[in-house]
Amino acid sequence: MTNTERDVVDLLSADHREFDRIFRELEQLRGATGPDVVQRKRELVDEVTIGLAQHSVAEETQVYPLVEEQLDAEEAEHSKEEHAEAEETMKRLERMDAGDPEFDAVVAHLIGEIRHHVEHEEGRMFAALRANLSRGQLVELAGKVESVKKFAPTRPHPLTPNDATVRRVAAPLAGLLDHLRDAVSGRGKRAD
């Protein structure tokens, strides 16, 4: 291990910054119409949904169980509940046409949910992880999170309980099916 390796807090925080980059672009497009704008909104929502789904499964299977066992069970449960709420919103967006008049409002709701979650997580949970785990443990956890993200689902599955054991079993199959659907549909591939 080298000191240049990212730990789990750095890794998850980088994901948060990427989500916020996408959110800022979506906020700039709010209220705008036209075929190109509508297509761009859909691409951005698909991109952030893919990232959020993978990020959430990785946290729920690798980070939250550790937080629950060693740090603060209530904190882990709160974060899982926030994930479940965001999954419902993402699922709603997945079913909507980006040109729907309500689309921007639902996107704004998702942005609010995720920003609240990030603020809470970075303000409490990440500080607790850094205070209670060694650098080596944090780097090792980052590796586990990265591994899970590679095979995690790319779509929200709100009917799957946000339980680590259930997610560990269900995520690989759901991820495989999601990746196949994405490959066939082209979802998540930018049309630059």
N, C-alpha and C positions, 0 to 999 in steps of 0.2 A: 504494500500500500504506500502511496506517495501522498504528500500534503496537497497535491494539485487535484486529487480525486474529489469529486463532488460528493457531499453527504446527502442524506435523504431530505434534509431541510432545504438545502440549495436546489436540489432536483425538483421538489414539489413547488418551491417558490418560483422557479423558472417557468414551470407550467402555469402558475397563476399569472405571471407577467404576460405570457403568450395569450392566455384567455382574455386578459384585459386589453391587449393590442387589438384582438378581433372585436371585442365589445366596443372599443372606441370607433372602429371603422363602421360597425353597425349603427352606432349612435349618429354618426355623420350622415348615414343614408336614411335615417328615420324620416318618414313622410315623403321621400322621393319615390317617383314611379318611373315607368318605362321598362321595356323588356330587358335591357342590359342591367339596370339597377335591380330589378326583381331577381334576375339570375344571380347577380353578385350577392344579394342578401341570402339566397338559398345556399350558395357556395359557402359563405361565411358561417351560417348556422350549421351546416353539415360539418364544416371543419371544427368548429368549437364543440359540437356534440360528440364527434369522434374523440377529441382530446379529453373532454370531460368524462365520457364513459370509461375510457381506459384509465384515466387518473383515479376515478372513484373506485373502480374495482381494485386497483393496486393499493390504494389506501385502506380499503375495507378488508383486504386479505392479508396485508403485511404490516401496516402501521397501526390501525385501530386496535387489533387484538393485543399488540404490545402495550399501547396506551392503556387499554382496559385492564390488563393484568398487572402492570407495573406502575402506572401513574395515576390515572383518574378515569374510572369506569363511566362516570356520569358525562365526562367530556367526550369520550368515544361515542357514547350513545347519542348525545346531542348532534355530533357530526354526522352520524349515520342517518338520523332523522332529516337533517338538512339535505343530505344526498338524495334521500327518497323524494323529498319535495321537488328538488331540481329535476330528478328523473321524470316525474309526472309532467313538468313543464316542457322538458325536451321532447317527450313522447307526443305531447300536444302539438309542438312545432313541427315534428316530423310528419304529422298527418295534415298539416296546413299547407296551402299554397302560399308562396312568398308574396303573391300579389293580393292576398286576402286583406281587407281593410284592418282586421284585427291582428295581423301578423306582427306589426311593429310593437303593439302593446304587449303581446305575449313575449316578444324578444326583450322588451324593457323589463318585464317581470323576471325573466330568467337572469338578466344582468344584475338586477337587484338582489336576487337570491344568492347568486354566486359571489358577488362582492361582499355581501354580509358574511357568508361562509368563510371566505378568504380572510377577511378582517379578524374574525373570531379565531380561526385556526392559526393564523400567523401571530396573533397577539397572545395566545395562550398555549396551545398545544405544541407549537414549534419551539417555544421558549422552554417548555418542560422537557421536551426531547433532548435539547442541547444541554440542559442542566443535569439530566439524569443518565444520559448514555455517553459512553466514550466516543471519541472521534472514530475509532475503528468500528464500533457498533453502528454508528450513523452511516459510515461509508458502506458497510456490509448491507445494511437495510436499503440503501440506495440501489445497490445491485439487484436485490430481490424485487424492488419496485419496478426497475427497468425491465427485468425479465417478465414480470406479470403483464406489464403494459404491452409487450410485443404480441401477446396472444389473447389479450382481453377483448371483450365485445366492443364494437364501435357504435353501438346503438343503445339507448336506454332500455332496460328491461325492468320496469317498475314492479312487475308482479313477482320478481325474484327477490326473496328477503335479503336485506342488507346484513346478512350474517356471514362471517368469515368462512365457516365450514361450507355453507351452501354455495357461496361465491366461488370458493376453490374448486368445487365439484362442477358447478354449472358454467362457470366463465369460459373454460377452454372450448367446450362444445358451442356455446353461444357465440364466442369469438370467431370460431371457424366458420360458422354459418353467416355471421355478419360480414366477415372478410370476403366470403364467396359472393354474397349479395352485392357488396360494394364493388367487387371486381367486375361483375356482370353489368351493373348499372352505371359504373363510372363515378359513383358517389365518393367524394373526398379527393377527387383528382381535379385540380384547378385547370380551367380551360384557357390558360394564359395565351 
